[in-house]
Amino acid sequence: MLSFLVLSFLSAYAVRAVVIDTEGLPDTGLDTSTWTAGTLPPLEDLWDANDFQIAAKNVLKPKYYASYRTGALNEYTYQANLGIYSKVRLNGFSFRDVSNPQTSVSILGHNFTQPFFIAPAANAGHANKSAEASLARAAGRAGILYVPSISSTLSIEQIAAAGFENQTMFHQEYIWSNTSQVSDELARMEAAGFKAIFLTVDNSGINGVRVRSMRYTDESDTGHSTSFSLSALAGFRNLTTLPVVPKGIKTWQDALTCLELGFPAIYVSNHGGRVVDGAPTAVEVLMDIRKNAPQVFERMEVYADGGVRTGADALILLALGARAVGLGRPAMFANIWGDAGVDKLISLFAAELQTTMQLMGVQNVNQLNTSYVNTGNIVPLS
Ligand SMILES: Cc1cc2nc3c(=O)[nH]c(=O)nc-3n(C[C@H](O)[C@H](O)[C@H](O)COP(=O)(O)O)c2cc1C
């Protein structure tokens, strides 16, 4: 009888216990043994952005998890994005008053509570029925910027309506080969109240070869233009009165070109490792811009993303010259809970950022500069 009870207990436990391949993410002691496969775990179990990824892996259909998680080809750049921060040392200074920490920043003249934002990412509806609405609401509640993708589940107008009155959002746009689609969408974004356009310029014509996702879905037909030259870029700006920020800058030369063309800002990104496998990380590109075209940082705003998973990662990019830092996958993964998950991700991340800042002797994010980082372990690009 006793052995029967023990066996029943063990087999019940075996059904419940979940073993998840954590893909080499840092081990911070997450215990999934009480989770149920395919079911949302208790939100209280989650303590950082990587935990949200593991929870999403437990809950999402494999093809949806793959579509969010995938990088291009061997995912070297995806992995480099995650790994580069471990090579940078943050310098902390003692003997400073950090009793009144300030994290707020202005982005293109709009004030936000945090120097991090939710980056554009397609198809939020794969994680939750509320799709982009929960991302917009959570950003609004926290006072941070959200920039929905033009490949969103919800329409431009639905996302605008989901936000709060007086909430500032920007919108991402692609360069479609169908030019009337571009002008049409830009007019709708402007009418819906979005305040700036992130124009993604790293996806010319075709998506990266995203093997992990291609096992489930054909993503090759994007409708993007393959002939987006400098003159086309100039023409694009005439289609909207909103400020345009080229997203996907990966070289100092392109950064300088954007400065010379009079753009108010650039967005350094390798698209989360989803485009060119082998593209450099934001850390390397920011260092390269500083070396070869330092005037970029003085004369325009610079945003950056890629593999940012902790507040300390964000501080590295801020110290290297970024004014604000984007989170891509973490927000998509957190959205498996809808509003509650995204709220929690934002508050955990904000706490990490503020705590690390204070421990480094930084009272205000705008004091961050290269004296706070040591990049000696990183091989310069040029
Ligand atoms: C699922 C997914 C969809 C994305 N869709 C878009 C998109 O529609 N437009 C765009 O400019 N960038 C897109 N990106 C790139 C993100 O804006 C961002 O650059 C990247 O995710 C940052 O890296 P991270 O995911 O490591 O934080 C997408 C990224 C992911 C993960």
The ligand as a Gaussian input file, in Angstrom:
#p B3LYP/6-31G(d) Opt

LIG

0 1
 C        9.604000      38.978000     -32.372000
 C       10.316000      40.195000     -32.845000
 C        9.724000      40.973000     -33.837000
 C       10.359000      42.139000     -34.266000
 N        9.725000      42.923000     -35.167000
 C       10.285000      44.093000     -35.524000
 C        9.590000      44.973000     -36.389000
 O        8.469000      44.702000     -36.831000
 N       10.201000      46.129000     -36.724000
 C       11.441000      46.465000     -36.253000
 O       11.956000      47.525000     -36.575000
 N       12.104000      45.655000     -35.408000
 C       11.565000      44.494000     -35.041000
 N       12.234000      43.687000     -34.163000
 C       13.530000      44.113000     -33.593000
 C       13.322000      44.892000     -32.287000
 O       12.799000      46.174000     -32.536000
 C       14.642000      45.103000     -31.538000
 O       15.553000      45.749000     -32.387000
 C       15.267000      43.815000     -30.999000
 O       14.272000      42.897000     -30.600000
 C       16.168000      44.133000     -29.818000
 O       16.797000      42.983000     -29.361000
 P       16.282000      42.135000     -28.093000
 O       15.118000      41.363000     -28.551000
 O       17.447000      41.277000     -27.773000
 O       15.950000      43.113000     -26.987000
 C       11.629000      42.509000     -33.726000
 C       12.213000      41.701000     -32.754000
 C       11.575000      40.564000     -32.315000
 C       12.224000      39.739000     -31.234000

